[in-house]
Amino acid sequence: MEISSQKSLEKVLSQRALQMGSSFPCQICVVGFLCGVCLTSFFLAALTSFGSFEFGGFSLSTMSVGASPRNSGSEIFNIVTSTDCNFKPKETERLELDSQSVKERTDDERVSLLYSAWSAKLTKSVDEESEFLKQLRLSRSNVPNAPHLENCKLRTQVNERLDRRPGNESFPPWTGWKGVLDMNPAATTNKQMTYFRHQVISEGAYPPWITGSDEENYPYTRKVQRDIWLHQHPLNCRDPNVKFLVADWERLPGFGIGAQLAGMCGLLAIAINEKRVLVTNYYNRADHDGCKGSSRASWSCYFFPETSQECRDRAFDLLGSDEAWKRGIITAKENYSSKEIWTGRTPRLWGDPWAYLQPTTEINGSLIAYHRKMDCRWWRSQALRYLMRFQSEYMCGLLNVAHHAAFGKEAAKIVLKSLGKEWPKEFTNKPNSDIEDYVWSSHKPWIPSPLLSMHVRMGDKACEMKVVEFEEYMHLADRIRKRFPHLNGIWLSTEMQEVIDKSKSYSNWNFYYTNVTRQVGNLTMASYESSLGRETSTNYPLVNFLIATEADFFIGALGSTWCFLIDGMRNTGGKVMAGYLSVNKDRFW
């Protein structure tokens, strides 16, 4: 159509020219006019293929897709020597692609800029962060909050308040809500509200570290957690009737973190049965430079202490008293046999709630109607939930680093989408409102949801259970996605590099994992952990463990103690109805 129109135009112009005169100069003028139209069209096309934009103080040049300084000359030559001067449809398509490419590069640059700003907040001091932001032409005032990161210092302060009694109260300030809502000035000045809140606390409110209702957890979880806290925090630690059990964490070679946790759960059961306060002592996995001051070589480096500082001080004083040992006021791990610690009697203070525990574990498409040692399964879940009830500031920081590495760029995309195109030029953080400080501050950090956690245990575990290939885990993942088609993300924890390599062939899934050197070959777990060093070999498993407990779904192996404990934490963390898909049925306790 365009060609015929052009020919018609040429014909009309030619006839008009002939009518004006048949002289040669007139014909030359007509031809020159037509060539000018062609050249003008060409230069317009060339100019629209190039552009510039300014971003965050940076001036960036853009070129069209497929064009480069090296081949742009040939494109110009082709257009100039073309027999016609009209724009072809393919040129229009190329311009649309150019525009899309510029937009994508702009968005990618903004995401990288925000990600870098958040990284500085995690890894640098306040002064170093400010200097780094200046280099990016940013300031702290125009860097939006990171939804995937937690304010660890504030969170630790809040948890410390919730883990001790105010004055001579029987309970900490546990109420019917989470967070610091009761610290809102409007609440503290309301005498009627203060009275009723005090009454609720005195009657025994439930601990704030329990997520979900009774129906979403193992039976009696909220009551058991409250009672364990009261047992471990007597009103007067110097009362002559208060007895203690002081125990180091297991440190025999070959004992992994899972075995250490299982052993301490057994010691807590002994302490409750004998009406003793459990006091944990040396923790070899915290004996590294990452744990500072008094938290070095202590469980408190990673989680809140199992008892109050007053009781710890009293117990350590009694260690040097022969009379206390003689009268049985204090005992140690060496006073009990391995059988008592590992398979001892589960506390019966709450009856037999495991007798009506409904397992939600599936193997080969069928629910397991009954687990062996149901009492052990129930108790270890309760004991572990108590021991890990609150994370230390150091542990919170480790989780922030892991969240940022895995989810940071996704979080940046979400935040920038909500801000529009004005960031970073036209954005300034506003002071928090009351609802942000007292209500929303209790929300957990953002992670992609729904998220499936998968722990793949292989290597030397073959001597204890049937090891299953990664493909079987992915088969179960596909089964979950058939029911929940919006599931795309997998948090993958494994010690084997082979598994990480295989995950890259599943392009229809998004895999997240910690960046750590993994095992190649068939080393023992002890040798592998030794190669990582004590700090790394402790930090990254605990990070993996906690993220696994927060994920929406879980796939593991029943023969693994680590998977057993993850499942227990999930079943006291509001995840009991999410279920647990196992790749094997070995040693299902």
C-alpha positions in Angstrom: 0.0 0.0 0.0 2.8 2.4 1.0 4.7 1.5 -2.3 1.7 2.1 -4.5 1.0 5.4 -2.7 4.5 6.5 -3.2 4.4 5.7 -6.9 1.1 7.6 -7.2 2.8 10.5 -5.5 5.7 10.4 -7.8 3.4 10.2 -10.8 1.4 13.2 -9.7 4.5 15.2 -8.9 6.1 14.2 -12.3 2.9 15.2 -14.2 2.9 18.5 -12.3 6.5 19.0 -13.1 5.9 18.4 -16.8 3.0 20.8 -16.7 5.3 23.4 -15.2 7.8 22.9 -17.9 9.8 20.2 -19.7 13.2 21.7 -18.9 15.9 19.6 -17.4 16.5 21.9 -14.4 12.9 21.4 -13.3 13.3 17.6 -13.4 16.4 17.8 -11.3 14.5 19.8 -8.6 11.8 17.1 -8.4 14.4 14.4 -8.0 16.2 16.4 -5.3 13.0 16.9 -3.3 12.3 13.1 -3.3 15.9 12.4 -2.1 15.6 14.9 0.6 12.5 13.1 2.0 14.4 9.9 2.1 17.4 11.4 3.9 15.2 13.1 6.4 13.4 9.8 7.2 16.8 8.1 7.7 18.2 10.6 10.1 15.0 10.5 12.2 15.3 6.7 12.4 18.9 7.0 13.5 18.2 9.6 16.2 15.4 7.6 17.8 17.6 4.5 18.1 19.8 6.4 20.6 18.9 8.1 23.8 20.0 9.0 27.3 18.5 8.9 30.7 19.5 10.0 34.1 19.2 7.7 37.2 20.1 8.5 40.7 22.7 11.0 39.7 24.2 8.7 37.1 24.0 9.5 33.4 23.6 6.2 31.4 23.6 5.9 27.6 21.4 3.3 25.9 21.5 1.7 22.5 18.9 -0.3 20.6 18.8 -4.0 20.9 21.1 -5.6 18.3 23.0 -2.4 17.6 26.6 -1.9 18.7 29.3 0.6 17.7 30.9 -2.1 15.7 27.9 -2.9 13.4 26.0 0.4 13.4 27.9 1.5 10.3 26.6 -1.4 8.3 23.0 -0.7 9.3 23.4 2.9 8.2 24.8 1.7 4.9 22.0 -0.7 4.3 19.4 2.0 4.9 21.1 4.6 2.7 21.4 2.2 -0.2 17.8 0.9 0.1 15.8 1.3 -3.1 12.9 2.9 -1.1 12.7 5.4 1.7 9.7 4.1 3.8 9.9 2.7 7.4 9.4 -1.1 7.3 7.4 -2.8 10.0 10.5 -4.5 11.4 12.0 -1.1 12.2 9.0 -0.3 14.3 9.3 -3.6 16.1 12.9 -2.9 16.8 12.1 0.5 18.3 9.6 -1.2 20.6 12.2 -3.7 21.7 14.6 -0.9 22.3 12.2 0.9 24.6 11.6 -2.4 26.5 15.3 -3.0 26.9 15.9 0.5 28.2 13.1 0.0 30.8 14.5 -3.4 31.9 18.0 -2.0 32.3 16.6 1.0 34.3 14.7 -1.4 36.6 17.7 -3.7 37.0 19.9 -0.7 37.9 17.4 0.5 40.5 17.1 -3.0 42.0 20.9 -3.3 42.2 21.2 0.1 43.8 18.6 -0.6 46.5 20.1 -4.1 47.1 23.6 -2.5 47.6 22.2 0.1 50.0 20.6 -2.6 52.1 23.8 -4.7 52.0 25.7 -1.8 53.5 23.2 -1.6 56.4 24.0 -5.3 57.2 27.7 -5.4 56.8 29.1 -1.9 57.7 29.2 0.3 60.7 27.0 3.4 60.8 29.8 5.7 59.6 30.9 3.2 56.9 27.3 2.9 55.8 26.9 6.6 55.5 30.1 7.0 53.5 29.1 4.1 51.2 25.6 5.6 50.6 27.3 8.9 49.6 29.2 7.1 47.0 25.9 5.8 45.6 24.5 9.3 45.9 22.0 8.2 48.5 21.4 8.9 52.1 19.8 6.9 54.9 16.7 9.1 54.7 15.9 8.0 51.2 16.6 4.2 51.5 13.2 2.5 52.1 12.9 -0.1 54.8 13.8 -3.7 53.9 10.8 -6.0 54.4 13.0 -9.1 54.5 15.2 -7.9 57.3 14.6 -7.5 61.0 15.7 -4.8 63.4 17.7 -7.3 65.6 18.6 -4.9 68.3 14.9 -3.8 68.8 13.7 -7.4 68.5 16.2 -8.6 71.2 15.1 -5.8 73.6 11.5 -6.7 73.2 12.2 -10.4 73.7 14.3 -9.7 76.8 11.3 -7.8 78.2 9.1 -10.8 77.5 11.5 -13.3 79.0 11.6 -11.9 82.6 9.2 -10.9 85.3 8.6 -7.2 86.0 9.1 -6.6 89.7 7.5 -9.3 91.8 5.0 -10.5 89.2 4.4 -14.2 88.7 4.6 -13.9 84.9 6.4 -11.8 82.3 4.1 -9.3 80.5 2.5 -11.9 78.3 -0.9 -10.7 77.1 -3.4 -11.7 74.5 -1.4 -10.0 71.7 2.1 -10.1 70.5 4.7 -7.3 70.2 4.7 -4.1 72.3 1.1 -3.0 72.0 0.8 -2.7 75.8 3.7 -0.1 75.7 1.6 2.3 73.6 1.2 5.5 75.7 -2.5 5.4 75.2 -2.6 2.0 76.9 -0.2 2.8 79.8 -2.3 5.8 80.9 -5.6 4.0 80.8 -6.1 2.7 84.3 -9.0 0.3 83.4 -7.0 -1.2 80.6 -3.9 -1.6 82.9 -6.0 -3.3 85.5 -7.5 -5.9 83.1 -4.1 -6.5 81.5 -2.6 -7.2 84.9 -5.5 -9.6 85.7 -4.9 -11.5 82.4 -1.2 -11.8 83.1 -1.8 -12.9 86.7 -4.2 -15.6 85.6 -1.5 -17.1 83.3 -1.4 -15.8 79.8 0.3 -17.9 77.2 3.9 -17.4 76.0 4.3 -15.1 72.9 6.7 -17.5 71.1 3.9 -19.8 70.2 2.3 -19.3 66.7 -1.2 -20.4 66.0 -3.9 -22.0 68.0 -4.0 -25.3 69.8 -5.5 -26.9 66.8 -2.4 -25.9 64.7 0.1 -27.3 67.1 0.8 -30.5 69.0 -1.6 -31.0 71.9 -1.1 -28.8 74.9 1.8 -26.8 73.3 0.8 -23.4 74.8 0.3 -24.7 78.3 3.5 -26.8 78.2 5.6 -23.9 77.1 4.2 -21.7 79.8 4.9 -24.4 82.5 8.4 -25.1 81.3 9.2 -21.4 81.5 7.9 -21.3 85.0 9.8 -24.4 86.0 13.0 -22.9 84.6 12.5 -19.5 86.2 11.7 -19.9 89.9 10.8 -16.8 91.8 13.7 -17.1 94.1 16.7 -19.0 92.8 18.4 -18.9 96.2 15.5 -20.7 97.9 17.1 -23.8 99.6 14.4 -26.0 98.0 15.5 -25.1 94.4 17.7 -27.8 93.0 19.8 -27.8 89.8 21.1 -30.0 87.0 24.2 -28.5 85.4 25.2 -30.1 82.1 27.6 -29.4 79.3 26.4 -30.0 75.8 27.5 -33.3 74.2 30.9 -32.9 72.5 32.0 -36.4 71.6 33.4 -36.7 68.1 30.8 -37.6 65.5 27.9 -35.9 67.4 26.2 -33.4 65.1 24.0 -30.5 66.2 20.9 -32.7 65.9 22.3 -35.2 68.3 23.4 -32.5 70.7 19.9 -31.0 70.7 18.3 -34.4 71.3 20.6 -35.1 74.2 19.7 -31.8 75.8 16.0 -32.5 75.4 16.6 -35.7 77.4 18.4 -33.8 80.1 15.5 -31.2 80.3 13.1 -34.1 80.8 15.2 -35.5 83.7 15.4 -32.0 85.3 11.6 -31.6 85.1 11.0 -35.1 86.5 13.4 -34.5 89.4 12.1 -30.9 89.9 15.5 -29.4 89.1 16.3 -26.3 87.1 18.4 -27.2 84.0 21.5 -25.1 83.5 23.5 -25.6 80.4 27.2 -25.0 80.6 29.9 -25.4 77.9 28.7 -25.4 74.3 31.6 -26.3 72.1 29.9 -25.1 68.9 29.7 -21.6 70.2 33.4 -21.6 71.1 34.5 -19.3 68.3 35.2 -15.7 67.6 31.7 -14.9 66.3 30.4 -15.4 69.9 31.5 -12.4 71.9 32.0 -11.9 75.6 30.0 -14.0 78.0 28.1 -15.7 75.2 31.3 -17.4 73.9 31.0 -21.2 74.3 27.4 -20.7 75.6 24.0 -21.5 74.2 23.1 -17.9 74.7 25.3 -17.0 71.7 22.4 -18.3 69.5 19.3 -18.4 71.7 18.1 -17.0 74.9 19.4 -18.8 78.0 17.4 -21.8 79.3 17.1 -20.1 82.7 17.6 -16.7 84.4 21.0 -15.3 85.1 20.2 -15.4 88.8 19.7 -19.2 88.6 22.8 -19.6 86.5 24.9 -17.7 89.1 23.4 -19.8 91.9 24.1 -23.1 90.2 27.7 -22.3 89.4 28.2 -21.2 93.0 26.9 -24.6 94.2 29.3 -26.5 91.8 32.1 -25.7 94.3 30.1 -26.9 97.4 30.7 -30.4 98.6 27.7 -30.2 100.8 25.4 -29.3 97.9 26.7 -32.3 95.9 26.3 -34.6 99.0 22.7 -33.4 99.6 21.8 -33.7 96.0 21.0 -30.0 95.6 23.1 -30.1 92.4 23.8 -32.9 89.9 25.6 -33.1 86.6 25.2 -35.0 83.4 27.7 -37.6 84.7 25.1 -38.6 87.3 22.9 -40.1 84.7 23.3 -43.0 82.3 23.2 -42.7 78.5 19.9 -44.6 78.5 18.3 -42.2 80.9 19.4 -39.2 78.8 18.6 -40.6 75.4 15.5 -42.7 76.1 14.5 -41.7 79.5 11.0 -41.1 80.9 9.0 -38.4 79.3 7.5 -35.9 81.9 3.9 -36.9 82.8 2.9 -33.6 84.2 0.4 -33.0 81.4 -0.9 -36.6 81.2 -0.4 -38.5 77.9 -1.2 -35.9 75.2 0.8 -38.0 72.7 -1.8 -40.8 73.0 -4.2 -38.8 70.8 -1.6 -37.1 68.7 -2.7 -37.4 65.0 0.4 -37.6 62.8 0.4 -35.6 59.6 3.4 -37.4 58.1 3.0 -39.1 54.7 5.1 -41.9 53.1 4.3 -43.4 49.7 1.0 -41.6 49.5 -0.4 -42.7 52.9 -0.5 -41.1 56.3 1.4 -42.8 59.1 -1.3 -43.7 61.6 1.2 -44.3 64.4 4.8 -43.4 65.2 6.9 -45.5 67.4 7.9 -43.6 70.6 5.1 -41.1 70.2 5.9 -39.7 73.7 9.6 -39.0 72.6 8.4 -37.3 69.5 6.0 -35.1 71.4 8.4 -34.2 74.2 11.4 -33.4 72.0 9.2 -31.0 70.0 8.2 -29.2 73.2 11.7 -29.2 74.7 13.3 -27.9 71.5 10.6 -25.2 71.1 11.5 -23.9 74.6 15.2 -24.0 74.1 14.9 -22.1 70.8 12.1 -19.8 71.9 13.9 -16.5 71.3 16.9 -15.9 69.0 19.9 -13.9 70.2 20.9 -10.7 68.4 23.7 -12.6 66.8 21.4 -15.3 65.5 19.0 -12.7 64.2 21.9 -11.1 62.4 22.8 -14.4 60.7 19.3 -14.8 59.5 19.3 -11.3 58.1 22.4 -12.0 56.1 20.9 -15.3 54.8 17.5 -13.6 54.0 19.3 -10.8 52.1 21.5 -13.1 50.1 18.6 -15.3 49.1 15.6 -13.0 48.9 17.1 -9.4 48.8 16.7 -8.7 45.1 13.1 -10.0 45.1 12.3 -7.8 48.0 13.9 -4.8 46.2 11.7 -5.4 43.1 8.6 -5.5 45.3 9.5 -2.3 47.2 10.4 -0.4 44.0 7.2 -1.5 42.3 5.3 0.0 45.2 7.3 3.3 45.1 6.9 3.9 41.4 9.5 5.8 39.3 10.2 8.5 41.8 12.9 6.6 43.8 15.5 7.5 44.7 15.1 11.2 43.7 11.7 11.9 45.2 11.5 9.7 48.2 12.1 10.4 51.9 11.4 8.0 54.9 8.7 9.5 57.1 8.7 9.0 60.9 6.9 5.8 62.0 3.3 6.0 63.0 2.0 4.4 66.2 0.6 1.4 64.2 4.1 0.8 62.7 5.8 1.0 66.1 3.3 -0.9 68.3 1.5 -3.3 65.9 3.3 -4.0 62.7 6.7 -4.2 64.4 5.7 -7.7 65.6 5.4 -9.1 62.0 8.0 -11.5 60.9 10.4 -10.6 58.1 9.1 -11.2 54.5 10.1 -14.3 52.7 8.7 -15.5 49.3 5.5 -17.3 50.0 4.5 -20.0 49.6 7.9 -21.6 50.2 8.8 -25.3 50.4 11.7 -26.4 52.6 13.7 -29.5 51.6 16.5 -31.1 53.6 18.4 -33.6 51.5 20.6 -35.8 53.6 23.1 -38.1 51.8 26.8 -38.8 52.2 27.8 -40.9 55.2 24.1 -41.0 56.4 23.9 -44.2 54.2 25.3 -46.2 57.1 22.2 -45.3 59.2 19.3 -45.2 56.7 18.3 -45.7 53.1 19.7 -42.7 51.2 17.3 -41.4 48.5 18.3 -39.6 45.4 17.4 -35.9 44.8 15.0 -36.9 42.0 12.7 -38.5 44.6 12.6 -35.3 46.6 11.6 -33.4 43.5 8.9 -35.9 42.7 7.3 -35.1 46.1 7.7 -31.3 45.4 5.8 -31.7 42.1 3.1 -33.5 44.1 2.7 -30.6 46.4 2.6 -28.2 43.5 -0.2 -30.1 41.9 -2.3 -29.2 44.9 -0.8 -25.7 45.3 0.0 -24.5 41.8 1.2 -21.1 43.0 4.2 -22.8 44.8 7.4 -22.0 43.0 10.2 -21.6 45.7 12.3 -24.2 47.4 14.6 -23.5 50.4 17.2 -26.2 49.8 19.5 -27.4 52.7 22.1 -30.1 52.0 25.7 -30.9 52.6 26.2 -32.3 49.1 27.4 -30.2 46.1 25.9 -32.9 43.9 22.4 -31.9 45.0 23.0 -28.2 44.3 24.3 -29.0 40.8 21.2 -31.2 40.1 18.8 -28.5 41.3 20.0 -26.3 38.4 18.3 -28.6 35.9 14.9 -27.9 37.4 14.3 -24.5 35.7 10.6 -24.4 36.6 11.5 -24.0 40.3 13.3 -21.2 42.2 15.9 -22.6 44.5 17.3 -20.7 47.5 20.2 -21.9 49.6 23.1 -20.7 51.7 26.4 -19.9 50.0 28.7 -22.3 51.7 31.3 -24.8 50.5 29.6 -28.2 50.2 30.8 -31.8 50.3 32.1 -33.5 47.2 32.5 -37.3 47.5 31.7 -39.4 50.6 33.4 -37.7 53.5 32.1 -38.3 57.0 30.1 -35.4 58.4 32.7 -34.9 61.1 35.4 -34.4 58.4 33.2 -32.1 56.4 32.4 -29.9 59.3 36.1 -29.8 60.3 36.9 -28.5 56.8 34.4 -25.7 57.2 35.6 -24.6 60.6 33.6 -24.4 63.8 31.9 -21.1 63.2 30.6 -21.8 59.7 29.7 -25.4 60.4 27.5 -24.2 63.3 26.0 -21.0 61.8 24.8 -22.2 58.5 23.0 -25.3 59.7 21.1 -23.3 62.4 20.1 -20.7 59.7 18.8 -23.5 57.5 17.0 -25.1 60.4 15.1 -21.9 61.4 14.1 -21.0 57.8 12.9 -24.6 57.4 10.6 -24.2 60.4 9.1 -21.1 58.9 8.5 -22.5 55.4 5.0 -23.4 54.3 5.8 -27.1 53.4 8.5 -29.5 54.3 10.1 -32.6 52.6 12.7 -34.7 54.4 13.7 -38.1 55.5 12.3 -39.8 58.6 15.6 -41.6 59.2 17.4 -38.2 59.7 17.5 -36.8 63.3 17.8 -33.3 61.8 14.6 -33.7 59.8 12.9 -35.2 63.0 13.8 -32.0 64.9 12.7 -29.7 62.1 9.4 -31.4 62.0 9.0 -31.1 65.8 9.7 -27.4 65.6 7.2 -27.0 62.9 4.6 -28.9 64.9 5.0 -26.4 67.8 5.1 -23.5 65.5 1.7 -23.5 63.9 2.6 -25.9 61.0 1.2 -29.2 62.2 -1.5 -29.1 59.5 1.0 -28.3 56.7 2.1 -31.9 56.9 5.5 -33.6 56.3 6.3 -35.6 53.2 9.1 -38.2 53.7 11.2 -39.8 51.0 11.7 -43.0 53.2 10.3 -44.9 56.1 13.5 -45.8 57.9 13.6 -45.5 61.6 10.4 -43.5 62.0 10.8 -43.4 65.8 
